[in-house]
Amino acid sequence: MITDSMEAFELFAELALALGGFTGVAAAFGGRDREFRRIEVARITGVFWFAGISLVDALLVISLAHAGYSASETYSVASLVAGLLVLVTASLQLPPVVRLYRASESTTSGGFIVLAICFMASLVVLYFWASLISRESWPLVCGISSQLVWGLWMFARLLLRPN
């Protein structure tokens, strides 16, 4: 089973690199001398965090599988690492965004903040459950997929929202 899903994790690694790369290009086209607003920095950082977590998760699964670990050990460790990284991301990303929202310095809505909190909390719960109980690939596949979609949405918000 673990070798059957390796192609999915290889694809996730490629998609994560593409998302991070396109975000870097978009930020570079913004100009080196351009001063980004704080919400723009938060969005760029968010995209890089979610692309990076997805890349780390995918490469960890591939590495552990090639190191000879069993499927359940591989998915358990990768899920634990993913959960911890999402927890770190939430603790670093959400407080500044909430401050900007409260100061009316961004177009971020209260609904988006609630959605972001629910999304990140559900990812953490999914990953910890997968690490301790499930130990299967599907929670990682679902989690990484949703992280990449979330990162893409953050990228769209960066490009389409004025602040």
C-alpha positions in Angstrom: 0.0 0.0 0.0 2.8 2.5 0.8 4.4 2.2 -2.6 1.0 2.7 -4.3 0.6 6.1 -2.6 4.2 7.3 -3.2 3.2 8.8 -6.5 0.6 10.9 -4.7 3.2 12.2 -2.3 5.6 12.9 -5.1 2.9 14.9 -6.8 2.2 16.8 -3.5 5.9 17.7 -3.3 5.8 19.1 -6.9 2.6 21.0 -6.2 4.0 22.5 -3.0 7.1 23.7 -4.8 5.0 25.2 -7.6 2.8 27.1 -5.1 5.8 28.4 -3.2 7.6 29.3 -6.4 4.7 31.2 -8.0 4.2 33.1 -4.7 7.9 34.0 -4.8 7.7 35.2 -8.4 4.5 37.2 -7.6 6.3 38.8 -4.6 9.3 39.6 -6.7 7.2 41.2 -9.4 5.9 43.4 -6.6 9.4 44.9 -6.6 12.2 44.9 -4.2 11.8 48.5 -3.3 8.0 48.1 -2.8 7.0 48.0 0.8 4.4 45.4 1.4 1.5 46.1 3.7 1.4 44.0 6.9 -1.6 41.9 5.6 0.2 41.2 2.4 3.2 40.0 4.3 0.9 37.8 6.4 -0.6 36.4 3.2 2.7 35.7 1.5 4.0 34.1 4.7 0.9 32.0 5.0 1.3 30.7 1.5 4.9 29.8 2.1 4.0 28.1 5.4 1.3 25.9 3.9 3.4 25.1 0.8 6.4 24.3 3.1 4.4 22.1 5.4 3.0 20.2 2.4 6.5 19.8 1.0 7.9 18.6 4.3 5.1 16.1 4.8 5.4 14.7 1.3 9.2 14.4 1.5 9.0 12.9 5.0 6.7 10.2 3.7 8.9 9.5 0.7 12.1 9.5 2.9 10.7 7.2 5.6 9.3 4.8 3.0 12.7 4.6 1.3 14.3 4.1 4.7 12.3 0.9 5.2 9.8 2.0 7.8 6.4 0.3 7.7 3.5 2.1 6.3 1.9 2.7 9.7 5.1 4.1 11.2 5.6 6.3 8.2 2.1 7.8 8.2 2.1 8.1 12.0 5.4 10.1 12.1 4.5 12.2 9.1 1.0 13.0 10.6 2.6 14.0 13.9 5.1 16.3 12.2 2.3 17.8 10.1 0.1 18.4 13.1 2.9 20.1 15.0 3.8 22.3 12.0 0.2 23.4 11.5 0.0 24.2 15.2 3.1 26.4 14.9 1.7 28.0 11.8 -1.5 28.9 13.5 0.2 30.3 16.5 2.4 32.5 14.3 -0.1 33.5 11.6 -3.4 34.0 13.4 -2.5 36.6 16.1 -1.1 39.3 13.6 -4.1 38.8 11.3 -6.5 39.2 14.2 -4.7 42.4 15.3 -4.9 43.8 11.7 -8.6 42.9 11.6 -9.3 44.6 14.9 -7.3 47.7 13.8 -9.3 47.8 10.5 -6.0 47.7 8.6 -7.1 44.9 6.2 -10.1 43.7 4.2 -10.0 40.4 6.2 -13.4 39.7 7.6 -14.4 38.2 10.9 -15.9 35.3 9.0 -12.5 34.6 7.4 -10.8 34.6 10.7 -13.3 32.1 12.1 -12.9 30.0 9.0 -9.1 30.0 9.3 -9.3 29.0 13.0 -11.7 26.2 12.3 -9.6 25.0 9.3 -6.4 25.0 11.2 -7.9 23.4 14.3 -9.5 20.7 12.1 -6.2 20.0 10.5 -4.4 19.6 13.8 -7.1 17.3 15.1 -7.0 15.2 11.8 -3.2 14.9 11.9 -3.0 14.0 15.6 -5.8 11.5 15.2 -4.0 10.0 12.2 -0.8 9.9 14.1 -2.1 8.2 17.2 -5.1 6.1 16.0 -5.5 5.8 12.2 -1.9 5.5 11.0 -3.1 5.4 7.4 -2.3 7.5 4.3 -5.7 9.0 3.6 -5.6 11.6 6.4 -2.3 12.9 5.1 -3.6 12.9 1.6 -6.7 14.9 2.7 -4.7 17.2 4.9 -2.0 18.0 2.4 -4.6 18.5 -0.4 -6.5 21.0 1.8 -3.3 22.8 2.8 -2.4 23.3 -0.9 -5.9 24.5 -1.7 -5.8 26.9 1.3 -2.4 28.1 0.1 -3.8 28.7 -3.3 -6.7 30.6 -1.9 -4.2 32.8 0.2 -2.3 33.4 -3.0 -5.5 34.5 -4.8 -6.3 36.8 -1.9 -2.8 38.3 -2.1 -3.2 39.1 -5.8 -6.9 40.2 -5.8 -7.3 42.0 -2.5 -6.1 45.6 -2.0 -5.2 45.1 1.6 
